[in-house]
């Protein structure tokens, strides 16, 4: 089957020399199959070949038909944010620990990757969130997130007091350590560890999860992902808050600021090997149903 993939980009974890062998093998594999290959500049040096084509991660999507992220979920998230505006697909090769998003292991690379490149794959779309920090009526910072946006208390032992509006309608006020606004993709990340529900990635939904709320009846709430979320503060004493978009920090958010969060109009396109099964991934990564075979017959103790 013919596919439109001609130029393929590679993004690796720039601070991890252990990816060198996999990057070198992947680069050689793609060149062997006559693809044009461009490697993100901050990880190209791991290949050790001066003739390797490279460019910055932010411009990689402009030159490629497909991007492959090599690392863990963090590398995948960085790649997704970098290429989302270019509407090109992304594949993940897992060198991390958990790996909900990167589902090809290095020892399966040649077998599974060639099938995807030949057009035998499952494609899914995951939406990102865009966060704007508004100060005195002006946008002072914008950032995107694949997993979640989190408002934390920062450099203070006290809880922060947060007001949340959904589509300009008051939802609640809360005293807590913060608030997580998570996509379905992020529902298996920080949101899950804070007591939030797992959302199927096909749902058009977001989940708001309070962090250690003062009022124990303040529970996670699931809303439509078309909603605009506005976070503001009701402290009388000036403190700073910290906003994170995935692992990117926006420090020194003031109590007079507003935080607006809305779904990005363009999704990221993820290519999986054929037979990709979200529920299988949950069972494997979270060690569910370890006493059962895949044919649903229980293993005798």
N, C-alpha and C positions, 0 to 999 in steps of 0.2 A: 504494500500500500504506500502510495506516495504521500509525503508530508511536506509542509512548507518550511521545514527546518533546514536552513543552510548555514547560518552563523549562530554559534552557540557560545554563551557566556558562562564563565565559572566564577563563583564567589566562594572563598574559603574563610575560615576563622583566622583573622590576621595575626592573632597573638599565640597561635598554637602550632609549633613546629611538627607536632605528631601527625599533622594532616599531609605532610610533604609526600609520603609514599602514595597515598590515595590520589592527591592532586596530580602527581606525575603520571600515574597509571591512567587516570581519566583523560588527561590531556593527550597522551599517546594513543589511547583507544579512539578518541574522536578524530584525531588527525589521520589515523589509519583508515578510518571510514570516510575520509575526504571531506570532513566538515571544516569550515573556517572557525577557529577557536580564539576567543578573546578572554583573558583572565583579569579579574579585578586587580588593580595595581598593588594594593596592600597585601596580597597573598601570592602574587606572581613569582616572587623571589624564591618561594619554596620549591618551585619546579626545577630551578637551577639550569635553565636553558636561556641564554641571552636573546635568542630569536623569538621568544614567546611574545605574542601580541598582548598588550595590556592597556587598560584605561581606568579611570576612577570608577568606583562602584556607582556613583550617582549618574554617570553618563553611559554605563554599560548597556542599559535597556534600549538606548537610542540606536545601537549598532547591531542588536541581536534579535533572533526570532524565538529564542528559548534561553532560559538561564538555569543552571544547575548549582544548587547551594550544597556545599560540602562542610559538614560540621554537625552541630546539634540544632535544637529548636531555636536557640538564640541567633545563630547564623542565618537560619531560614527566615526569621522575623526581619532581620536587617535587610536581607535580599528582597523580601516582599515589599517593604517600605520603599526601597530604592527603585523598583521597577513598576510599581502599580500604575503609574500614569502612562506607561507605554503599552499596556494591554497585551503583554506577552506571557506565555506560561512559565511555570516554575516547577522544578523537580528537586526533591531533597534526598541527599545521601547521608545516612546517619553515622556520625562518629561520636555522638554524644551518649548520654545515659538513658534518658526516658524516650524522647523522640516520638511525640504524637504526630508531628507534621512531616518528619523526614523518615520515609518508610522503605528505603533501599539500603541494604547493608553493603559494605565494600566487597564482600565475597560474592554477592549477587550482581555486582555492578554490570559486568559485560552481558550477562544473560538477560536481565530485566531491562536494562537501559536500551539495548538494541531493539527490543520489542516495542518500547515506547516510541523510539525514533522512527520505527517503521509504521507507526500509527495505531498500535494496539495498546490502548490505555483507557483509563477512566479519568474524566476531567470533572473537577468540582470548583465552585467559586466561593471564595471567602471574602467578606467585606471588612474593611478597616474603619477605624474611627478617626475623625479629625478633631483636634482640640485647639481652641483659641483662648488665649488669656487676654481679657479686656480690661484696660486700665484707663480711667477717665475718658471713656468712649472710643478708645483706640486699641486696635489689636497690637499687642506688644510681642506676642510669641504664638507660633503655630507649630503643631507637631502631629504626626500620625501614629496610630497604634494598631497592631494586628490583634493582640491579645486583650489588653485592658488599659484603661486610664485610671490612675489611682490618685486621690487627694489624701495626703498624709499630714499629721501633725509633724512639725519639724523644729528641732532645737527648743523644745518646751516639754516639761513634764505634764502639762495640763492637756485635757482633751480639747479638740476644736469643736466649734459650734457651726454646723453646716445647714444651710437652707437649700432644698432641692425643688426645682420646678421642672415639670414635663410639659413641653409645648406651651410654656408661659403659664401653666396652671400649677398652683402650689401643691406639692406632694407632702412634704413634711420638713420638720426641723429636727436635728439630732445632735447630741453631744457624743462624740466617739473619737477613736484614734484616726478615723478617716473613712473613705468610701471608695469602693471599687466599682467601676463601670466596665463591664466585660462583654465582649462579643461571644457568640457560640464557640469560636475557636479558643478563646481565653477561658472558657468555663472549665477546662481541665487543668488550668494553671493556678495562679494566685487565688482566683475566685473560689476554686474547689477547696483549697487549704483553709480558706476563711469561712467555710460552711455553705458556700453557694451551690446551686444545683448544676448538674451536667446538662448542657443543651446540645441537642443534635445539630450538627453544622448546617443542615438545610433549613433550620428555623429562621424566620425573619424576626429575630428577637434580640434583646439585650437584657442583662441582669445587673441589678444594683445591689451590692453586698456591703453592709456596714462592717467596719472593723472595730471590734470590741465596743459595741454601743453601750452607753450608760443605761438606757432603757432596754431591758431584755426582750420586750415585745417588738422591738425594731428588727424586723427580719428581712431577708432578701426579697426583692420583688422583680418579676419579669415583665418587661414592657415591649411594645412594638419597636423595631429598629428604625422606623421612619421618624421617630420622635427626636426633638431637640432637647437636650438636657442642659439645664443651667444650674450651676453650683455657685452659691455666694456664702458669705460668712456673717455671723451676727454677734461677734465679739465686740465688746466696748474697748478692750485693751488690745493694742497693736501686737500681733504676733505674726510670724512668717509660717506659711504652709509650703509643702513640697508637692509638686505634681509630677508623676512619672507616666510616660507613655511607653509601654513595654519596659525596657530598661533605661530609657533616656530620661534624665532628670531635668525638670524645669524648676529651679530653686527660687527662693525669695518671692513667692506669690504673697501679696499683701491681703489683709482682710477687706480692703476696699475693692479688690479685684473681683471680676466675674469670670467664671470658667464655662465656656460653651462647648458642648460635645455633640457631634452629629456624624452620622454614617457618611463615609466617602462615597461619591456616586459610582466610582469604578471599583469593581472587585479585583482581587488577585486570582488568577487562574492557576490551579494546582493540578499537575498530571501525576496520576498514580498508576502502578502496574494493574493490569486487568485483574478483576476479582477483589479489588480493594473493598474492605468491609470495616466500617467505623466501629461496629460492636465487637468485632474480633480484636481490633486495636485496644478497645477498653478492657476486654478480658485479659489481654496479654500484658498491657502496661500496668494495670491496676491489680493484677493477680486475682481476678474474679474467676469463680467456677473452676478452680484448679483441679478439682476431683472429677471432672467430666471430660469425656472424649468429645470431639467435634460432632459426632453423630448423636450426641445427647444421651448416650448410655453412661451411667455412672461407673466410675472405677471403684471396685471393691476395696475396702481398707485392708 
